[in-house]
Amino acid sequence: MSDIYSDDKRKEIMKKVRNKNTAPEQFVSKLLCELGYKNYRRKTVKLECKPDFIFVGLKKAIFVNGCFWHGHSCNKGHLPEKNYDFWKTKIEINKERDEKNYTELTQKKWSYLVIWQCELKKKEVENLRKRINAFMQ
């Protein structure tokens, strides 16, 4: 599928992409608070891999991954045709880093949960609540 935006418009859009306090992270933060899990830390230096939500006393971490940036196999995770080789390499590096981070956490006896951007739809919220509650037990 080709890009529907011009090169200049695409550059403008990409410059606005944030890596902290994103809308999906804010959504999960609100959901965690609704479920009573308010004692988390955000992107602390205690862990090199910097999960989005950290429950230090419980040794639990939650990652909120964007489907495109972390190479999820859903519709949002597909690579653009334009600069395909660049994006393929970039996303593969991200996926390798993610695996390294998950391994690091496991070795430190931490458990982790990955929440994908595509799971944050209204119709999926109840399933996500169940997953979070099960993880936090």
KAVENQUI-V257084 format. One record per backbone hydrogen bond with DSSP energy under -0.5 kcal/mol. CO is the residue of the C=O (numbers start at 1). NH is the residue of the N-H. If there is no record, write none. Layout:
BEGIN
CO;NH, CO;NH
END
This chain:
BEGIN
1;81, 6;10, 7;11, 8;12, 9;13, 10;14, 11;15, 12;16, 13;16, 14;17, 22;26, 23;27, 24;28, 25;29, 26;30, 27;31, 28;32, 29;33, 30;34, 31;35, 32;37, 33;36, 36;38, 38;40, 41;54, 44;47, 47;50, 51;43, 53;62, 54;41, 54;56, 55;59, 55;60, 56;59, 59;111, 60;55, 61;113, 62;52, 62;53, 63;65, 63;115, 65;117, 66;70, 67;72, 68;71, 74;77, 75;78, 81;84, 83;87, 84;88, 85;89, 86;90, 87;91, 88;92, 89;93, 90;94, 91;95, 92;96, 93;97, 94;98, 95;99, 96;100, 97;101, 98;102, 99;103, 100;104, 101;105, 102;106, 103;107, 104;108, 105;110, 106;109, 111;61, 113;63, 113;115, 114;116, 115;65, 116;119, 117;120, 121;124, 121;125, 122;125, 124;128, 125;129, 126;130, 127;131, 128;132, 129;133, 130;134, 131;135, 132;136, 133;137, 134;137
END
